């Protein structure tokens, strides 16, 4: 689904740091690869989106007190999006036994098509921002008593296993449990108003263009996020 045609009516909500008590990855994976965050934190969301994330946590624990959301990634500057698209492109080429520098135009095109099924284009156009660059998208999973819940595929895997319903028809274990765990996460997030990415079980957003297109809204609430620099 192409969502980039949806107009944006920026609401002006600020980015807010996630509360320290919300579980998250200890060492941010993209930062560890050298992604150019600068002084920006990846654990920020628009204030209204953060409020909905906290609602999702509450909904989850209402019936499953042993579970909590576990944040993998949230705010992502466009420069980081560009870095990760290129890094993923090179990884995919290597996985196929190809040299990233020696690809034919047809091979490059095919690989980028594959990458862009999962990674949004790193657009600097304010009319078509990547979802994470708006501060309206979050990548997350679940933890149970401080142990990460198994979902059947790692976050960011480029394969059909990442599709939310990939294990939906599983008749045996562990596929059935993988699907049940994904449903628990999805139900909590949707209950708080989020939309799930069609190809990523871990990606949810509220108020961005992807959300607006999926929810048949006339406009998105969030465009490119502005990080307010704190003065010493």
C-alpha positions in Angstrom: 0.0 0.0 0.0 1.4 3.4 -1.1 0.6 5.9 1.7 2.8 8.7 0.6 0.0 10.6 -1.2 -1.8 11.3 2.1 -1.6 15.0 3.0 -0.1 15.9 6.3 -1.7 18.4 8.7 1.0 18.7 11.3 -0.4 19.0 14.8 2.8 20.3 16.4 3.2 17.7 19.2 6.7 17.5 20.6 8.9 14.5 20.8 9.1 13.1 24.3 11.6 10.6 25.7 10.2 7.3 26.8 9.9 6.9 30.5 12.8 5.0 32.0 10.6 2.2 33.3 9.6 1.1 29.8 11.7 -1.9 28.8 14.0 -1.4 25.8 17.0 -2.9 24.2 20.2 -2.3 26.2 22.4 -1.3 23.3 20.6 0.2 20.4 21.4 -2.0 17.4 21.6 0.7 14.8 23.7 3.0 16.9 26.1 0.0 17.5 26.4 -0.3 13.7 27.5 3.4 13.5 24.2 4.9 12.4 24.5 8.8 12.7 22.1 9.6 15.6 24.4 12.4 16.8 23.0 13.5 20.2 19.5 12.3 19.3 17.9 9.5 21.2 16.1 6.7 19.3 13.8 6.3 22.3 11.5 9.2 21.6 7.9 9.5 20.3 5.4 12.3 19.8 3.6 13.0 23.0 0.2 11.6 21.8 1.9 8.5 20.4 3.7 7.9 23.7 0.3 8.2 25.5 -1.1 5.5 23.3 1.9 3.3 23.9 1.3 3.6 27.6 -2.3 2.7 27.0 -1.2 -0.4 25.1 1.0 -1.4 28.0 -2.0 -1.1 30.3 -4.3 -3.1 28.0 -1.7 -5.8 27.8 -1.2 -6.1 31.5 -4.9 -6.1 32.2 -5.1 -9.7 31.1 -1.4 -10.7 31.1 0.3 -9.2 34.1 3.5 -11.1 33.4 3.9 -9.4 30.0 5.4 -6.0 29.1 6.2 -4.2 25.9 9.9 -4.1 25.0 11.0 -1.3 22.7 13.5 -1.9 19.9 13.3 1.4 18.1 11.2 4.6 17.9 12.4 8.0 16.5 14.8 7.7 13.6 16.4 10.7 11.8 16.3 10.5 8.0 20.1 10.2 8.1 19.8 7.0 10.1 17.1 5.7 7.7 19.5 6.3 4.8 22.3 4.5 6.7 20.2 1.5 7.5 18.8 1.2 4.0 22.3 1.1 2.6 23.5 -1.3 5.3 20.6 -3.6 4.7 21.1 -3.5 0.9 24.7 -4.5 1.3 23.7 -7.3 3.7 21.2 -8.7 1.3 23.7 -8.6 -1.5 26.2 -10.5 0.6 23.6 -13.0 1.6 23.1 -13.8 -2.1 26.8 -14.2 -2.7 27.0 -10.9 -4.6 29.4 -8.0 -4.3 27.5 -4.8 -3.5 30.0 -2.9 -5.7 29.8 -5.2 -8.7 26.0 -5.4 -9.2 24.4 -4.9 -12.5 21.7 -2.2 -12.8 19.1 -5.0 -12.9 20.5 -6.6 -9.7 20.6 -3.3 -7.9 17.0 -2.5 -8.8 15.8 -6.0 -7.7 17.7 -5.8 -4.4 16.4 -2.3 -3.6 12.8 -3.4 -4.4 13.3 -6.2 -1.8 14.7 -3.8 0.8 12.0 -1.2 0.3 9.3 -3.8 1.1 10.5 -3.5 4.7 12.4 -0.2 4.9 10.8 3.1 4.0 12.6 5.3 1.5 14.9 7.8 3.3 13.1 10.8 1.9 14.0 14.4 3.0 10.8 15.7 1.3 8.6 17.0 4.2 5.6 15.7 2.2 6.8 12.1 2.3 8.8 11.5 5.6 9.8 7.9 6.6 7.3 6.8 9.4 10.0 6.6 12.1 11.2 10.1 11.2 7.9 11.5 12.2 8.1 10.2 15.8 4.8 8.3 15.2 6.2 4.8 14.7 7.6 2.3 17.1 9.2 -1.1 16.7 8.7 -3.4 19.6 8.1 -6.9 20.9 7.1 -8.4 24.3 9.0 -9.6 27.3 7.7 -12.0 30.0 9.4 -11.7 33.4 12.3 -9.9 31.8 12.8 -12.5 29.1 12.1 -11.6 25.4 9.1 -13.5 24.1 9.8 -15.6 20.9 7.9 -14.3 17.9 9.3 -16.7 15.2 11.6 -14.3 13.5 13.9 -11.5 14.6 13.0 -7.9 14.1 14.2 -6.5 10.7 14.4 -9.9 9.1 13.7 -9.5 5.3 11.6 -12.5 4.7 8.0 -13.7 4.6 8.4 -14.9 8.2 8.2 -11.2 9.2 4.6 -10.9 7.9 2.3 -10.6 10.9 0.1 -13.6 9.9 2.9 -15.9 8.6 2.3 -18.5 11.4 -1.5 -18.0 11.3 -2.2 -21.4 9.9 0.3 -23.3 11.9 -1.1 -26.5 13.3 1.8 -27.5 15.5 4.4 -26.0 17.8 6.2 -23.8 17.9 4.4 -22.0 15.1 1.1 -21.8 17.0 2.8 -20.1 20.0 4.6 -17.7 17.7 1.3 -16.7 16.2 -0.4 -16.3 19.6 2.4 -14.1 20.8 2.1 -11.9 17.8 -1.6 -11.6 18.3 -1.1 -10.6 21.9 1.1 -7.7 20.9 -1.1 -6.7 18.0 -4.3 -6.7 20.0 -2.8 -4.5 22.7 -1.4 -2.0 20.1 -4.5 -1.9 18.0 -6.6 -1.5 21.2 -4.6 1.7 21.8 -5.3 3.0 18.3 -2.1 1.9 16.4 -1.9 0.4 12.9 0.3 -2.5 12.2 2.7 -2.6 9.2 1.4 -5.1 6.7 4.8 -6.9 6.4 6.3 -6.3 9.9 4.9 -7.9 13.0 7.0 -5.5 15.1 6.1 -2.1 13.5 3.2 0.0 14.7 2.3 3.6 14.1 -0.3 6.2 15.0 -1.0 9.4 13.2 1.5 9.1 10.3 0.7 8.7 6.6 0.8 4.9 6.8 -1.7 5.0 9.7 -3.9 7.5 7.9 -4.0 5.5 4.7 -4.9 2.3 6.5 -7.6 4.0 8.6 -9.1 5.9 5.6 -8.3 9.2 7.3 -8.2 12.3 5.1 -4.8 13.5 6.5 -2.0 12.4 8.8 -1.3 14.2 12.0 2.5 14.0 12.0 5.1 15.1 9.5 8.9 15.2 10.0 9.6 15.5 13.7 11.6 18.5 15.0 14.1 17.7 17.8 14.3 20.7 20.2 17.9 21.1 21.2 18.3 21.8 25.0 20.6 24.6 25.8 23.1 24.2 28.7 
